Amino acid sequence: MDWKQLKETYPQDTDLPARANRLTALMRVRDCTQYDDIPNPFSSEYNGAGEYIPLDKRRPSVRTNMCATVVDESASLVFGEMHWPALTAVDETVPGIMAALDRECALPAVLIEAVISGSVGSSALLVETVDRRPCVSLHGTRFLTPQWGVAGELVSMTECYKVKGGDLAAQGWPIGPDDAQAWFWWRREWDKTACQVYVPTRVADGLPNRIDEKRTTRHGLGFVPWVWMANMALPGTVDGPCTFERAIDTVIECDYLLSQSGRGLKYSSDPKLVIKAGKGDPAGADSDGGTTGGAASALILPMDGDAKMLEINGDASAAMLAQYRELRAIVLEQIHGNRASADKISAAQSGRAMEMMCQSLVWLADRLRLSYGEYGLLALYRMICRFSHVLTGGIRIGGNDYVGLDDTGLALQWPPYFPSTDPELLQLAQGLATAVASGFMSNETACSIYAAKVGTASPQEEWNRVLDELSDPVLIAKRQAAANAAKADRQAAGAGRTETRQVTA
């Protein structure tokens, strides 16, 4: 079975566009439910009528889920706990305000889910305010349709999908009990001035076209409060390439190969017994029934009889494992997964060595950082700044009100993929100190580089703390005293070595 054949087992909603059905199929692979519509378990060889069930009509009993594994690992490298980017701006107060926004809206968790959700092609963030407090929510894009203007800005966003009448009645819509199980169209549309909600209509009556003024909101922001992130694609693209689609066929082959080999190994534990008896023997061809038994059965055969067991041998099992390893390598090569084997790592590796060992996964994370960092998170920060200009009284973050935030010079500083070891940090510090002393680099740049390498939350805040310490006379006196004490200790140690050499001579 291949991916095209497996997709044919999924129900298709002809009322939805082909894009929605395609994303739904890819979401099954991402969520590890791609085989759930196959009714027969892998252990069932025959149906109730005694007919043989082909392998492609059975659910595999082993699921490697390699596609989901690569998606999860890449998302952790992009927005994991140790990989959240720092923000820099011309206005030095903006990074601290956005750091408070990260904590208040749980943006690290939201963005990780955005990378996982967008692995099928795209994901989107809706930004709203409640009492001037920002709220960021993640939405799947199956039922969303964006439109961009000539300048590349988002001009409208339409949400349209099917919903049961009972769900609409629970939300206050006038739906009678007879229509509780009927399907209705739900439609909303955002533009630069309003969020228009349409009156739901039956699916048979077509798409809604009458606006419900009571539920429509006139926000007057001057922009569409959505951030659209296309997976590994340029801004303005509806859907980028799926992270794992190229490897689905090979993953299906791996699942069925392991399921069939596991079935064979189980049968080898108690193999099927085949008896060839002579004519006239009670167990021979003249008998009505066959003889069954396991490996522990004791048999007495006539002179011209024969017996053998149907089982998989060790050579076949080894060949199966070798084939699976090759298929796994092909999958990870196709979708840039981590091909390193933990069994071959004998000791702790440096950060650079770990990065080289996971180079394919790092390259994938580099592309995802553009889609969800530069075109996603950074666009979200700029939108929050725009909110502070249009909301009366400004935007409230962390209990404080901010008006007219400046988004000039907003940029992300990404931490290293793997933490550096102490020798690496020492070598970097010595190199930066030499560059500063030689006049090739400023102290601020050296501080930013070292802080980013260490993993400091904000290199700008770190430089500000350095300036504060340099301007504090008490700290300067303490630092000078410590330097003088260290110099005196070195001189005393040098004098002791000289005296010892003289005495020895």
C-alpha positions, 0 to 999 in steps of 0.5 A: 500500500502507498499513500495514494491508496491509503488516502482513498480509504478516507471519507471525502467531503465534496462540499469542501475545497480539495485543499481542506481534504488534502490537509485533513489527510495529512493531519491524520499522518501527523496525529498518527491516526492514518490507519484508523479507517481500515476495519480489519486488524493485522492478525485477521487473515480471513473474514467471516465468509472464510475469504482471505484478507489481503495485507493492504486491507488490514491495519498494521500492528506496528506503527513507527510514527517517524513523521510525527517524531521528526515534526516534534523534534524540529519544533523543539529545536525551533521554540523549545525551552532553551531555544526561545529567541531574544528580541532586540529593538531601537527602543530598549524598553520594547524587548522587556515588554514583549518578554512580559507578553511571552509569559502572559500569553504563553507564546512559547507553548503556542508557537511550538504547537504552531510549528507542529500544526503547520507541518501539514502546510500552514498555521495561523494565529488570531490576536484579540484583546479583552479589556485591552489585554492581548489574547493569542490563539492558534487555529488550524487552516483547513477552513481558513481562506486568506487574501493578500493585497498588492503590497503583500499585506493581509486584507481579509480572512474567511472562516467557513466550515460545517457544524451540527445544528445542536451545536449552534443552538447551544451558542444561542442561535434559533435552531429548532429541535428538528434541525439538531442533527442537520448540518449547517454552514458556519461563516465568519470574515475578518477585514481591516475594520470588522469581524462579520458573522453570517447567519448559519444556513443549511448545507443544502441552501448554500453558503451564508450571505446574510450578516448578523449585525448583533454578533458582528464586531466593528474593531476599526484596527486598520489591519486584519488581526491574523498572522499567517505562517506558511510552512517553509515558504515565503510570506503571502503563500497559502500553504507551503510544502508539507514537512513529511509528505515525501516520506509517507510512502516509505513509512507505510512500507516500514509499518507493514514490514515490521507488522508482517515480520512480527507476525512471522516471529510469533508464529515461529514460537509455535509454528504450524505443523504440516504432516505428510503421511502414507496411504492408509495411515490414520493421519493420511490422505484418507482421513477426514480431518487434519492434524495440528499441533505446536513445537512440543507435539510428539509424532509417530510416522510411518516409513514413507511419511514426512513432517515439517514446520512452517516458520521463519528462520534467523536469516529471514529475520536478519534480512527483514531488520536490515531492510527496515534500517535502510528504509528508516535511513531513507525516510530520515534523509527525505524529511531531514530527520535526526539520523544519529544513533544514541548507541554509538555515542560513547561520551558527552559531546560538545555543542558543535559536535552535537550540531554536526551530528544532527546537521540534517535536523538543524537545516530543517530547523533553520528553514522553520525559524524563518517561517515561524520566527521571522515571518510569524513571531516577529510579525506578531510582535509588530502587530502588538505594537500596532495595537498599542497605537489604535486602542484607546488607552493603549494595550495592557501587558503584565498589568501595565498600560503601553501607548505607541510602542515603537517597532523600529528595528525589531529583530530576533536573536536565536540561541545555539541549537545545542548548549556549549561546553565550558571549554568552548565558552572559555575559548569564545571569551578569550577570543572576544577579549582579544578582539576587543583589546585589538580594536576589532570589536566593540564591548557591546557586540562582544557582550551580545555574542557571548550572552547569546552563546550562553543562552541569556534571555536578553543580550540587551538587558545583559549589556545594560547590567554591564554598564550599570556595574561599570558606573558603580564606584563600589563595584569598581573598587571591589573589582580593582581590589580583586585584580590587585589581590590576584596580581599579588598572588601571581607575583608571590607564586613567581617569586617562590618558584624563582627561589626554589630554582636558586636553592636547587641550583 
